[in-house]
Amino acid sequence: MKTILLPLNKEENDNLAIQAGLDIARRLKTHVTFLLSRPEFDGVPLYAHSVTASGYVALMNDLKSASEQREIGVRKWLIEGGIKAETEADADGKSMIDAQASFVVVIGHDDDVVRQFAAVHDAIVFSRPSHNSGNLEVSSLIKGALEYSGRPILLMTGIPRRDFGGTIAVAWNGSTEGARAVFMADHNYK
């Protein structure tokens, strides 16, 4: 396994996902791509006859500002995790690249962006704060990444333990149901 994709899909989980992703990169001696997709605010339609149009500009500015602040926070956590601030950046300054990890910001919808990036990585890791955080329904993001890329997916809770390599349960029959069944079986075993 040479490359792992770790989409930053939950803002409240960004710091934990970055710590866990960097830990995996070091242990497995692989490259992790942290992917942050940001909405395209210029593409949101405005209908002049709408009653809510009065606060549209302020709302879009607030959303854009929150998105930019999230990106700044992610960059800070990556630097704290050991990724050098002086790393190579692409032309628009959106990417951080290091031998161990890279950070890529892409404008677009989460599902589409993750599917495209998943196709060129060996595995995809989704991070959750704990095994009981939120519901365990297979999200459209996970399902799309699995079906489109055909790559294995690891649902990770917290920072991996020392026996990380011996505790991963992988189901690979091409179905999200199989992967979920093994994940739940492993979860119930512990």
N, C-alpha and C positions, 0 to 999 in steps of 0.2 A: 504494500500500500504506500503510494508516494504522496498523494494529495487528499486532503479532507476538506469538505465544505462545511462551514458552521454559519448558518444564517442567523442573524441577530433579529429574531422575529418578535420578541417581547421586550419592551424597553425596561421594565422592572427587573428583568433577568440578564441584562447586558453584562454587568460586571462579573457575575458568576459564570456566565457562558465564556467570557474571555479568559478568566482564570483556568477554567476546565479545559478549554481549547488549547491554551499554551501548555498546560500540563500534559495533555495527550501528545502534542507535537514533540515535546521533549522526550517523553517515554518511548514513543514509537519511532522517533527519529524521522518524522514526516513533516510535510508542509501543510499548515492550516490556513485556509482562506476565510476570513471573517467577512461576511457579506451583509451590508446594510442597504436596504432599498428605501428610497425616499419617494413620497408621492410627487407627481407632476402637478404642481399647483396652478400652472398656467393653463392646463388643459381642463380645468373644472368649469363647466358651463354656467353662465349667469343668465337667468331669465328675468328681464326687466319687469315683467308683470307680477313677479313674485313678491309677496308681502315681506319675506325675509331678506330681500335684496338690500335693505337699508344697512345691515351690518355685515354684508358680504366681504367688503374690502378688509375690515378690521379682523374678521374671522380668518380669512386667508393669511393675513399678515401674522396673526397669532400662531396658526398652524405651521407656517413656514419657519417662524422663529423657534418654536418648540422642536421642529425637525433639525434645525441647525444646531441647537443646544445639545440635542442627543448625539449628533455626530461629534461635537467637541468633547463630550463626556467619554465616548467610545475611544477616541484618539488618546485621551488622557490615561484611561485604564490600560491601553495597549503599551503606552510608554512606561507606565508603572510596572507592567508585566515583563519589561525587558526588551521590548521592540524599540529600536533606536529612533529618536525623533528625526534624525538627519537621514532617514531612509530615502531611497529613490522614489520620486513622485512622478506621476504621469503628467501630461501637458496641462490638464485642468486642475492639478493639485489635489485630486480626490483620493488617490490611492497611496497607501503606505506599503512598501515591500521590504521584506527581510528574508534571510535564508530560511527562517523557521516559520514565519507567518506573514500574511499580507492582509491588508484591510482595503476593501473595495466598496465604494459608494456608487450605487446605480439609481438613476431616476426611473421609476416604473412601479408597477403593481407587484406585490410580494410573490404571488403565485407564479407569474410569468418569469420574473427575474430569477427566482430560485430554481425553477425548472431548467432554464437555460444554463445556469452555472453548474447545476448538478450533473449535467450531461458530460462535463469535462473534468470531473473529479472522480476519484476512486471510491469514496464513501461520503455520506452526509451524516452530520451529527446535529441533532436538535437537543437543546438543553432546557431542562425544567428545574425550578428551584428545589422541588422535593417530589417524591413519588405520589403524593396526594394533592399536588397543586393543580387546581382546575380539573376539568373533566378529562377522561381518557379517550374521548372520541377521537378518531383519526381525523385530523384537520385536513382541509383541502390542500394546504401547503405541503404536508407530509405525503398525502396520497398522490398529489401531482408530481412531487419530486421522485417518488418511488416508481410510479407508472411511466413517467416520461423518460427518466434516466436509466432505469433498470439497475441502479446502484444500491448496495446495502445501506440501510439507515440504522443509526444507533440513537435511541432515546436515552439521554443521559440525565441523571438527577444528581446535582451537586458535583463536587470535585471527586474524580475517580479514586478509589481506594488503592492501596499498594498492590493488592493482588488483582489489579484491573484486568490484566490479560486472562486471568482464570475465571472471571466473573461475568464476562459478556456472553449473553445468549443471542445467537444469531439464527434467524429463520430465513431461509431463502428458497422460496418456491414461487416467487414472483407475485405473491398476494399480500396485501396489507393485513388481511385477516391472520395469515400465518405468522407474520412478524409480531402482530399484537398478541396472539395466543402465547407465543414463546416469552414475550416480555411479561405478560401477566403471570405465566407459570413461574418464571424466575422471581417475580415480585412476591408471589404468594409463598414460594419456597422459603424466602428469607423471613 
